[in-house]
Amino acid sequence: MTRDIAVAHIGQVTNSPATRRQADRIDQVLGRDTLRFDGPASTGLPAAWQSCDLIVSHLALGATTRIIAPLLVSKAQDPGVVVVDEAGRFAVPLVGGHSGAANALARVLAEGLGATAVLTTATDALGLPALDTLGWPWSGDLARVTRAILDGRPVRLDRTSPWPLPPLPDNVSEDCAAPQAQVVVTDLAAGPVAGPGLPRVVVHPQSLVAGMGCNRGTSAQRLATLLTETLEEAGLSPDSLAALVSADIKAAEPGLVALATALGVPLVTYAADTLAGQPVPSPSAVVDGHVGTPSVAEASVLAHGAELVIGKRRTPEATCAIGRLPPRGRLSVVGLGPGARDLVTPRAREAVTSAAVVVGYAPYVEQIRDLLSPGTQVYSSGMGTEEARTCYAIARAREGRRVALVCSGDPALYAMASPVLEQGTDGIDVDIVPGVTASLAVSAILGAPLGHDHVTLSLSDLHTDWPTIERRLHAAAEGDFVVVLYNPRSRTRTTQLPRALEILGAHRPPDTPVAAVHEACRPDQRTYLATLATFDPTRVDMNSLVVVGSSTTRYTTSGAGRRVMVTPRDYTWMHA
């Protein structure tokens, strides 16, 4: 499995004041102290090699290569190494790009230092997913299978359940008739074989749960033997174990704790009354009398949300049952910001690039099409088809896919987060990825009109009746809020904006600043500054936002001589 840089032991090899300063910056980027190996690199780098999961070398690339060359054993064992130049301009993964997490660390350092991550692994260079970065154990001929994928040769994909995968290129398919390589995703010990002699990689998703009960003092070795025999009986892979589960009374049982630690999985326990409510096939009155529930092994599997695939197996000291967690697709509702590429957040970019299916309004999909990985499936449609897009995105996620539903601005502000959650998302994981809202972008363009309390209102009466909109306008006017008006005017809706300005104008002076920004953060951006007395609604369209100031909002001049709109944060000085 790929290392997790968040918990990895990271060391830095330094040999000068400049490299020590750079190492301090990297500690700030990582948000924690790293191990330091300062002094002669000929001793510091080998020492870091023996004690660290990841190494940041502040030496030259050639010097680093010469020192680590005799230390290399295998990609599964060697630490990942990232070389950072003295000026902090480049972060270069030297070894352990994927499994050693050097590529991931290089990306983090590049973002934090304002540097460039120089990734030379073929899959990263071509924007293809690497099978050893899924976070799941794997075995097989990774190099030859990856080469087949990169070369565009037909590769057979076999999944024994629809576990979600990142986008795969077109040459990797489940209906490949004449494959030259095979990828198997399964929790079986040995999945389907496409053909004799084919290079093959087997990836084991974390889908199995082992429920275990035992007598007090049962050793970890005896528990491991029972677990191994139970898995082998059903032909299941121990690499797919996601958790050990049991009763609360066994939460500190030394044998279970030691077994979970050895397997690298959590030990999750449930209260006796929770277990007693599970419909198990093999209840026991004896167990009920001792534990307060007629089942531990089977009931804890069901309580964990898994389907029972192997019923209770028993020795004189312990019981074991195995369950399978249902594959869960992921739907990310992604805010792309107001339009400019540099306002797309890193989290949004990651959600888009890792999605197997991207869904959205056609112009928004085109906005980020260059970020899509090869093999990403795209579903885009026009205005007014929001419900159909939402249904499609949820349906594809329920097939066990990673789906990104993209929208402009922030998904929770007049966008797609609400429709998704309203439709129901049972059986899938939903992730709302925030974005920079149009109102925040417009505020920054105008200066700081949202520097104090403010409200946002949509003037579209498509989903909200006009009397309700008017009532909210009156409330905002009486509360003296700065008001941001979305959907202010269209070809057919021409009376709403003048009426809104009339309502707001009844509670603030005629010289109150009113501004509009058209196509914020896009190539056709235009700004219109006026007042309540002079504002011309005909200069506004559906691609504009209108900002109406409060009684304290003012126009002023910035240091660069630009006229800006400001709402002071502090009222107290005005009334002193």
C-alpha positions as CSV (number, residue, x, y, z in Angstrom):
1,M,0.0,0.0,0.0
2,T,1.1,3.6,-0.6
3,R,2.5,5.4,2.5
4,D,0.4,8.1,4.1
5,I,2.5,11.2,4.4
6,A,0.3,12.5,7.2
7,V,1.7,9.8,9.6
8,A,5.0,9.0,7.9
9,H,8.3,9.5,9.6
10,I,9.8,12.3,7.5
11,G,13.5,13.2,7.7
12,Q,15.4,16.1,6.2
13,V,19.1,16.0,5.2
14,T,20.8,19.4,5.5
15,N,24.3,20.7,5.4
16,S,24.3,24.5,5.2
17,P,22.5,27.5,6.7
18,A,20.5,27.9,3.6
19,T,19.3,24.3,3.5
20,R,18.4,24.5,7.2
21,R,16.3,27.6,6.6
22,Q,14.6,25.7,3.7
23,A,14.0,22.7,6.1
24,D,12.3,25.1,8.6
25,R,10.0,26.3,5.8
26,I,9.1,22.7,5.0
27,D,8.3,22.0,8.6
28,Q,5.8,24.9,8.4
29,V,4.3,23.5,5.2
30,L,3.9,20.1,6.7
31,G,2.6,21.6,10.0
32,R,4.9,19.4,12.1
33,D,8.5,18.9,13.0
34,T,10.5,16.6,10.9
35,L,13.6,14.6,11.9
36,R,16.8,16.5,11.1
37,F,20.1,15.0,9.8
38,D,22.5,17.9,9.7
39,G,26.1,17.8,8.7
40,P,28.1,15.6,6.3
41,A,25.6,14.1,3.8
42,S,27.7,10.9,3.5
43,T,26.6,10.0,7.0
44,G,23.3,11.9,7.4
45,L,21.6,10.5,4.3
46,P,22.3,6.8,5.2
47,A,21.2,7.5,8.8
48,A,17.9,9.0,7.5
49,W,17.5,6.0,5.1
50,Q,17.5,3.6,8.1
51,S,15.1,5.5,10.3
52,C,12.6,7.4,8.0
53,D,9.7,6.5,5.7
54,L,10.2,9.6,3.6
55,I,13.4,11.7,3.1
56,V,13.7,15.3,1.9
57,S,17.3,15.7,0.6
58,H,18.6,19.2,0.3
59,L,21.6,18.0,-1.7
60,A,22.1,18.1,-5.4
61,L,20.2,15.4,-7.3
62,G,23.4,13.7,-8.5
63,A,24.9,13.7,-5.0
64,T,21.8,12.2,-3.5
65,T,21.7,9.5,-6.2
66,R,25.3,8.5,-5.6
67,I,24.8,8.2,-1.8
68,I,21.6,6.2,-1.9
69,A,22.5,3.9,-4.8
70,P,24.2,1.2,-2.7
71,L,21.3,1.4,-0.1
72,L,18.5,0.5,-2.6
73,V,16.7,-2.8,-1.9
74,S,13.2,-2.7,-3.4
75,K,10.4,-0.2,-4.0
76,A,8.3,-2.0,-1.3
77,Q,11.0,-1.4,1.4
78,D,12.9,1.7,0.4
79,P,11.9,5.1,1.8
80,G,10.7,7.7,-0.7
81,V,13.2,10.4,-1.5
82,V,12.4,14.0,-2.6
83,V,15.2,16.3,-3.6
84,V,14.6,20.0,-3.1
85,D,17.0,22.5,-4.6
86,E,18.6,25.2,-2.3
87,A,16.4,27.9,-3.8
88,G,13.2,26.0,-3.3
89,R,12.2,26.1,-6.9
90,F,11.8,22.4,-7.6
91,A,10.7,19.3,-5.7
92,V,11.9,16.1,-7.5
93,P,10.9,12.6,-6.4
94,L,13.9,10.5,-6.9
95,V,12.8,7.1,-5.7
96,G,9.5,5.7,-4.2
97,G,7.3,7.9,-6.3
98,H,4.1,5.9,-5.8
99,S,4.4,3.3,-3.1
100,G,6.9,5.4,-1.2
101,A,4.7,8.5,-1.4
102,A,7.5,10.7,-2.8
103,N,5.2,12.0,-5.6
104,A,2.6,13.0,-3.0
105,L,5.1,14.7,-0.8
106,A,6.6,16.5,-3.8
107,R,3.2,17.9,-4.6
108,V,2.6,19.1,-1.1
109,L,6.0,20.7,-0.9
110,A,5.6,22.4,-4.3
111,E,2.3,23.9,-3.3
112,G,3.5,25.1,0.0
113,L,6.8,26.5,-1.2
114,G,5.5,27.9,-4.5
115,A,7.8,25.4,-6.3
116,T,7.3,23.0,-9.2
117,A,6.9,19.3,-8.6
118,V,8.9,17.4,-11.2
119,L,7.1,14.1,-11.6
120,T,8.7,11.7,-14.0
121,T,6.7,8.5,-13.3
122,A,5.0,7.6,-16.5
123,T,1.4,7.4,-15.1
124,D,1.7,10.9,-13.5
125,A,3.3,12.4,-16.6
126,L,0.4,11.1,-18.7
127,G,-2.3,11.8,-16.2
128,L,-3.2,8.1,-15.7
129,P,-4.1,6.4,-12.4
130,A,-1.4,4.2,-10.8
131,L,-2.7,0.9,-9.5
132,D,-0.3,1.1,-6.5
133,T,-1.8,4.5,-5.4
134,L,-5.4,3.3,-4.7
135,G,-4.6,2.7,-1.1
136,W,-5.4,-1.0,-1.3
137,P,-3.0,-4.0,-1.1
138,W,-1.9,-5.4,-4.4
139,S,0.2,-8.2,-5.8
140,G,1.4,-9.3,-9.2
141,D,3.3,-8.0,-12.2
142,L,2.7,-4.3,-11.6
143,A,5.4,-3.1,-14.0
144,R,4.2,-5.1,-17.0
145,V,0.5,-4.4,-16.5
146,T,1.2,-0.7,-16.1
147,R,3.3,-0.7,-19.3
148,A,0.4,-2.3,-21.2
149,I,-2.0,0.4,-19.9
150,L,0.5,3.1,-20.9
151,D,1.1,1.6,-24.4
152,G,-2.7,1.5,-25.1
153,R,-2.8,-2.3,-25.3
154,P,-6.1,-4.0,-24.4
155,V,-6.3,-4.7,-20.6
156,R,-9.0,-6.7,-19.0
157,L,-10.6,-5.3,-15.9
158,D,-12.4,-7.9,-13.6
159,R,-14.2,-6.7,-10.5
160,T,-16.0,-9.3,-8.4
161,S,-18.1,-6.4,-7.0
162,P,-18.4,-2.8,-8.3
163,W,-15.8,-1.2,-6.0
164,P,-15.2,2.4,-7.0
165,L,-12.1,3.1,-9.1
166,P,-10.5,6.2,-10.5
167,P,-10.9,6.9,-14.3
168,L,-9.2,4.3,-16.4
169,P,-8.2,4.8,-20.1
170,D,-10.4,3.3,-22.8
171,N,-8.0,0.4,-23.3
172,V,-8.9,-0.9,-19.8
173,S,-12.4,-2.4,-19.9
174,E,-14.5,-5.1,-18.4
175,D,-15.6,-6.4,-21.8
176,C,-12.1,-6.7,-23.3
177,A,-12.2,-9.7,-25.7
178,A,-8.5,-10.3,-26.4
179,P,-6.6,-8.9,-23.4
180,Q,-2.8,-8.6,-23.2
181,A,-2.8,-7.9,-19.5
182,Q,-5.3,-8.1,-16.6
183,V,-6.3,-6.1,-13.6
184,V,-8.4,-7.9,-11.0
185,V,-10.2,-6.1,-8.2
186,T,-11.5,-8.6,-5.7
187,D,-11.6,-9.6,-2.0
188,L,-11.1,-13.3,-3.1
189,A,-7.8,-14.8,-2.5
190,A,-7.6,-15.7,-6.2
191,G,-9.8,-13.8,-8.6
192,P,-10.6,-14.7,-12.2
193,V,-7.8,-15.4,-14.6
194,A,-8.2,-14.0,-18.1
195,G,-5.6,-16.2,-19.8
196,P,-2.5,-18.3,-19.2
197,G,0.7,-16.3,-19.0
198,L,-0.9,-12.8,-19.0
199,P,0.7,-10.2,-16.8
200,R,-1.7,-9.7,-14.0
201,V,-2.2,-7.4,-11.0
202,V,-4.7,-8.3,-8.2
203,V,-5.9,-5.4,-6.1
204,H,-7.7,-6.1,-2.8
205,P,-10.3,-3.5,-1.7
206,Q,-10.9,-3.1,2.1
207,S,-14.2,-4.9,2.0
208,L,-14.2,-7.6,4.7
209,V,-15.1,-7.5,8.3
210,A,-14.1,-10.2,10.8
211,G,-16.4,-10.6,13.8
212,M,-14.7,-12.3,16.7
213,G,-15.6,-13.4,20.2
214,C,-13.3,-15.3,22.6
215,N,-12.7,-16.5,26.1
216,R,-10.8,-14.2,28.3
217,G,-7.0,-14.6,27.8
218,T,-7.2,-16.3,24.4
219,S,-3.9,-15.6,22.6
220,A,-3.5,-13.6,19.5
221,Q,-1.9,-16.6,17.8
222,R,-5.0,-18.8,18.4
223,L,-7.3,-16.1,17.2
224,A,-5.2,-15.6,14.1
225,T,-5.3,-19.3,13.3
226,L,-9.1,-19.3,13.6
227,L,-9.4,-16.2,11.4
228,T,-7.0,-17.6,8.8
229,E,-8.9,-20.9,8.6
230,T,-12.2,-19.1,8.3
231,L,-11.0,-16.9,5.4
232,E,-9.4,-19.8,3.6
233,E,-12.6,-21.8,3.9
234,A,-14.4,-19.2,1.8
235,G,-11.4,-18.4,-0.5
236,L,-11.2,-14.8,0.9
237,S,-8.1,-12.7,1.1
238,P,-6.8,-11.4,4.4
239,D,-5.5,-8.4,2.5
240,S,-9.1,-7.2,2.2
241,L,-9.8,-7.1,5.9
242,A,-11.0,-3.6,6.9
243,A,-11.7,-4.2,10.6
244,L,-12.1,-6.6,13.5
245,V,-15.4,-6.3,15.3
246,S,-16.6,-7.6,18.6
247,A,-18.6,-6.7,21.8
248,D,-17.7,-3.8,24.0
249,I,-16.8,-6.3,26.8
250,K,-13.9,-7.4,24.5
251,A,-12.6,-3.9,23.7
252,A,-9.4,-4.3,25.8
253,E,-9.0,-8.1,25.3
254,P,-5.2,-8.4,24.8
255,G,-5.4,-11.1,22.1
256,L,-7.9,-9.2,20.0
257,V,-6.0,-5.9,20.4
258,A,-2.8,-7.6,19.4
259,L,-4.3,-9.3,16.4
260,A,-5.9,-6.0,15.2
261,T,-2.5,-4.3,15.6
262,A,-0.7,-7.1,13.7
263,L,-3.2,-6.9,10.9
264,G,-3.1,-3.1,10.7
265,V,-6.9,-2.8,11.1
266,P,-9.0,-1.2,13.8
267,L,-10.8,-3.1,16.5
268,V,-14.4,-1.8,16.6
269,T,-16.7,-2.9,19.4
270,Y,-20.5,-2.6,20.0
271,A,-22.7,-2.5,23.0
272,A,-24.4,-5.7,24.0
273,D,-27.9,-4.3,23.4
274,T,-26.9,-3.3,19.9
275,L,-25.7,-6.8,19.2
276,A,-28.8,-8.4,20.8
277,G,-30.9,-6.6,18.2
278,Q,-29.2,-8.1,15.2
279,P,-31.0,-10.9,13.3
280,V,-28.3,-13.5,13.5
281,P,-28.7,-17.1,12.1
282,S,-26.9,-18.8,15.0
283,P,-28.0,-17.4,18.4
284,S,-26.6,-19.0,21.6
285,A,-28.4,-18.9,24.9
286,V,-25.0,-19.7,26.6
287,V,-23.4,-16.6,25.1
288,D,-26.5,-14.5,26.0
289,G,-26.1,-15.5,29.6
290,H,-22.4,-14.5,29.7
291,V,-22.3,-11.4,27.5
292,G,-25.9,-10.1,27.4
293,T,-26.4,-10.9,23.7
294,P,-27.1,-14.2,22.0
295,S,-24.3,-13.5,19.4
296,V,-21.0,-11.7,19.3
297,A,-19.2,-12.7,16.1
298,E,-22.2,-12.7,13.7
299,A,-24.0,-9.9,15.4
300,S,-21.0,-7.5,15.4
301,V,-20.5,-8.1,11.6
302,L,-24.2,-7.1,11.0
303,A,-23.9,-4.2,13.4
304,H,-20.9,-2.9,11.4
305,G,-23.1,-2.7,8.3
306,A,-21.7,-5.8,6.5
307,E,-23.5,-8.7,4.9
308,L,-22.8,-12.0,6.6
309,V,-20.9,-14.2,4.1
310,I,-19.5,-16.8,6.5
311,G,-21.5,-17.7,9.5
312,K,-20.0,-18.4,12.9
313,R,-17.0,-20.8,13.0
314,R,-16.1,-22.0,16.5
315,T,-13.2,-23.4,18.5
316,P,-13.3,-24.2,22.2
317,E,-11.8,-20.7,22.8
318,A,-13.2,-18.4,20.2
319,T,-15.8,-17.7,17.4
320,C,-15.3,-16.0,14.0
321,A,-17.7,-14.8,11.3
322,I,-16.9,-12.9,8.1
323,G,-19.0,-10.1,6.5
324,R,-18.6,-8.1,3.3
325,L,-19.2,-4.3,3.3
326,P,-21.3,-3.3,0.3
327,P,-19.3,-1.3,-2.4
328,R,-20.1,2.4,-2.0
329,G,-19.7,4.9,-4.7
330,R,-18.7,8.5,-4.0
331,L,-20.5,11.6,-5.3
332,S,-18.5,14.8,-4.9
333,V,-20.5,17.9,-5.5
334,V,-17.8,20.3,-6.6
335,G,-17.8,24.1,-6.6
336,L,-15.5,25.4,-9.3
337,G,-15.5,29.0,-8.1
338,P,-16.5,32.1,-10.2
339,G,-14.6,31.2,-13.3
340,A,-10.9,31.9,-13.0
341,R,-8.7,28.8,-13.0
342,D,-6.6,30.1,-10.0
343,L,-9.8,30.3,-7.9
344,V,-10.5,26.6,-8.3
345,T,-9.4,25.1,-4.9
346,P,-6.9,22.3,-4.7
347,R,-9.7,20.1,-3.1
348,A,-12.0,20.8,-6.1
349,R,-9.2,20.0,-8.5
350,E,-8.5,16.7,-6.8
351,A,-12.2,15.7,-6.8
352,V,-12.4,16.4,-10.5
353,T,-9.1,14.7,-11.5
354,S,-9.9,11.5,-9.5
355,A,-13.5,11.2,-10.7
356,A,-14.4,8.4,-13.1
357,V,-17.5,10.3,-14.1
358,V,-17.9,14.1,-14.3
359,V,-21.4,15.5,-14.6
360,G,-22.4,19.2,-15.0
361,Y,-23.9,22.1,-17.0
362,A,-22.1,22.0,-20.3
363,P,-20.2,25.4,-19.9
364,Y,-18.9,24.4,-16.5
365,V,-17.7,21.0,-17.7
366,E,-15.8,22.8,-20.6
367,Q,-14.2,25.0,-18.0
368,I,-12.3,22.1,-16.4
369,R,-12.2,19.6,-19.3
370,D,-8.4,19.9,-19.5
371,L,-8.2,18.7,-15.9
372,L,-10.0,15.4,-16.6
373,S,-8.0,12.2,-16.5
374,P,-7.9,10.0,-19.6
375,G,-10.9,7.7,-19.6
376,T,-13.1,10.0,-17.6
377,Q,-16.7,9.7,-18.7
378,V,-18.5,13.0,-19.2
379,Y,-22.3,13.8,-19.0
380,S,-23.1,17.4,-19.7
381,S,-26.4,19.1,-20.5
382,G,-28.0,22.5,-20.9
383,M,-29.8,25.0,-18.6
384,G,-33.0,23.7,-17.0
385,T,-31.9,20.1,-16.8
386,E,-30.6,20.2,-13.2
387,E,-32.8,17.4,-11.9
388,A,-31.8,15.1,-14.7
389,R,-28.1,15.7,-14.1
390,T,-28.5,15.1,-10.4
391,C,-30.4,11.8,-11.0
392,Y,-27.7,10.7,-13.4
393,A,-24.9,11.5,-11.0
394,I,-26.5,9.7,-8.1
395,A,-27.3,6.7,-10.3
396,R,-23.7,6.4,-11.5
397,A,-22.4,6.7,-7.9
398,R,-24.8,3.9,-6.9
399,E,-23.0,1.7,-9.5
400,G,-19.9,2.0,-7.4
401,R,-18.2,4.8,-9.3
402,R,-16.4,8.0,-8.2
403,V,-18.6,10.8,-9.6
404,A,-18.0,14.6,-9.6
405,L,-21.0,16.8,-10.1
406,V,-19.6,20.2,-10.9
407,C,-21.2,23.6,-10.5
408,S,-20.1,27.2,-10.5
409,G,-19.3,29.1,-7.3
410,D,-20.1,27.2,-4.2
411,P,-22.3,24.1,-4.4
412,A,-24.4,25.1,-1.4
413,L,-25.2,28.6,-2.7
414,Y,-28.0,28.5,-5.4
415,A,-26.3,25.4,-6.8
416,M,-26.3,21.6,-6.8
417,A,-25.7,20.6,-3.1
418,S,-29.3,21.0,-2.1
419,P,-30.9,19.1,-5.0
420,V,-28.5,16.2,-4.5
421,L,-29.3,15.9,-0.8
422,E,-33.0,16.4,-1.3
423,Q,-33.2,13.6,-3.9
424,G,-31.8,11.1,-1.4
425,T,-28.3,9.5,-1.4
426,D,-28.8,6.2,0.3
427,G,-26.0,3.7,-0.5
428,I,-23.4,6.3,-1.5
429,D,-20.9,8.6,0.2
430,V,-21.5,12.3,-0.6
431,D,-18.8,14.9,-0.3
432,I,-19.6,18.6,-0.7
433,V,-16.5,20.4,-2.0
434,P,-16.8,24.1,-1.3
435,G,-15.9,26.8,-3.8
436,V,-15.4,30.5,-4.0
437,T,-18.8,32.0,-4.3
438,A,-19.6,34.6,-6.9
439,S,-20.6,37.1,-4.1
440,L,-17.1,36.8,-2.6
441,A,-15.4,37.2,-5.9
442,V,-17.6,40.2,-6.7
443,S,-16.9,41.7,-3.3
444,A,-13.1,41.4,-3.9
445,I,-13.5,43.0,-7.3
446,L,-15.4,45.9,-5.9
447,G,-13.2,46.4,-2.8
448,A,-14.9,45.3,0.5
449,P,-18.6,45.9,0.3
450,L,-19.3,42.7,2.4
451,G,-17.1,43.9,5.2
452,H,-20.0,43.8,7.6
453,D,-23.3,42.0,7.9
454,H,-24.9,41.1,4.6
455,V,-27.5,38.9,2.9
456,T,-27.8,37.2,-0.5
457,L,-31.1,37.1,-2.3
458,S,-32.1,35.6,-5.7
459,L,-34.5,37.7,-7.7
460,S,-35.5,34.6,-9.8
461,D,-39.1,33.6,-9.1
462,L,-38.6,30.2,-10.8
463,H,-38.3,28.4,-7.5
464,T,-39.5,31.1,-5.0
465,D,-42.7,33.1,-5.5
466,W,-42.4,36.8,-5.9
467,P,-44.3,37.8,-2.7
468,T,-41.9,35.7,-0.6
469,I,-38.9,37.5,-2.4
470,E,-40.5,40.9,-1.7
471,R,-41.0,40.0,2.0
472,R,-37.3,39.1,2.3
473,L,-36.3,42.3,0.5
474,H,-38.3,44.3,3.0
475,A,-36.6,42.5,5.9
476,A,-33.1,43.1,4.5
477,A,-33.9,46.7,3.9
478,E,-35.2,47.2,7.5
479,G,-32.2,45.4,8.9
480,D,-29.9,47.7,7.0
481,F,-27.9,44.8,5.5
482,V,-25.7,45.0,2.5
483,V,-27.6,43.0,-0.1
484,V,-26.2,40.9,-2.9
485,L,-28.7,40.2,-5.6
486,Y,-28.3,37.0,-7.7
487,N,-30.2,36.4,-10.9
488,P,-31.1,40.1,-11.1
489,R,-32.5,40.4,-14.6
490,S,-33.1,38.4,-17.7
491,R,-34.8,39.0,-21.1
492,T,-38.2,38.1,-19.7
493,R,-37.7,39.3,-16.1
494,T,-37.2,43.0,-16.3
495,T,-39.4,44.4,-13.5
496,Q,-37.9,42.5,-10.5
497,L,-34.6,44.5,-10.2
498,P,-36.2,47.9,-10.3
499,R,-38.8,46.8,-7.7
500,A,-36.0,45.4,-5.4
501,L,-34.1,48.7,-5.7
502,E,-37.3,50.6,-4.8
503,I,-37.8,48.5,-1.7
504,L,-34.2,48.9,-0.5
505,G,-34.2,52.6,-1.4
506,A,-37.1,53.3,0.9
507,H,-34.8,52.6,3.9
508,R,-31.5,54.2,2.8
509,P,-30.3,57.4,1.2
510,P,-30.2,58.0,-2.6
511,D,-26.4,58.2,-2.6
512,T,-26.1,54.7,-1.3
513,P,-23.5,52.8,-3.5
514,V,-24.9,50.2,-5.9
515,A,-22.6,48.3,-8.1
516,A,-22.8,45.4,-10.6
517,V,-20.2,43.1,-11.9
518,H,-20.7,41.2,-15.1
519,E,-18.9,37.9,-15.7
520,A,-16.8,38.1,-12.6
521,C,-13.4,36.6,-12.9
522,R,-14.0,35.8,-16.5
523,P,-12.5,37.3,-19.7
524,D,-15.6,39.6,-20.3
525,Q,-15.6,41.0,-16.7
526,R,-17.1,44.5,-16.5
527,T,-17.8,46.6,-13.5
528,Y,-20.5,49.3,-13.1
529,L,-20.5,51.7,-10.2
530,A,-23.5,53.9,-9.4
531,T,-25.9,54.8,-6.6
532,L,-29.5,54.1,-5.8
533,A,-30.4,57.4,-7.5
534,T,-28.4,56.7,-10.7
535,F,-28.3,52.9,-11.1
536,D,-29.6,51.8,-14.6
537,P,-31.1,48.2,-14.4
538,T,-30.9,47.8,-18.1
539,R,-27.1,47.4,-17.8
540,V,-27.5,44.2,-15.9
541,D,-28.2,40.6,-17.1
542,M,-28.3,37.1,-15.7
543,N,-24.5,36.9,-15.8
544,S,-24.2,39.8,-13.3
545,L,-24.4,40.3,-9.6
546,V,-25.7,43.5,-8.0
547,V,-24.5,44.7,-4.7
548,V,-26.6,47.3,-2.8
549,G,-24.8,49.0,0.1
550,S,-26.1,49.6,3.6
551,S,-26.4,53.0,5.1
552,T,-22.7,52.9,6.1
553,T,-21.3,51.7,2.7
554,R,-19.2,54.2,0.9
555,Y,-17.1,54.7,-2.2
556,T,-13.5,55.6,-1.6
557,T,-10.2,55.6,-3.4
558,S,-7.6,52.9,-3.0
559,G,-3.9,53.5,-2.8
560,A,-3.6,52.8,-6.5
561,G,-6.3,55.4,-7.3
562,R,-9.0,52.9,-8.0
563,R,-12.6,53.7,-6.8
564,V,-13.7,51.0,-4.4
565,M,-16.8,50.1,-2.4
566,V,-16.3,49.6,1.3
567,T,-18.6,48.8,4.2
568,P,-16.8,49.5,7.5
569,R,-16.5,46.7,10.0
570,D,-16.7,49.0,13.0
571,Y,-19.9,50.9,13.7
572,T,-18.7,52.3,17.1
573,W,-16.5,55.0,15.7
574,M,-19.4,56.4,13.7
575,H,-21.5,57.0,16.9
576,A,-18.7,58.2,19.2
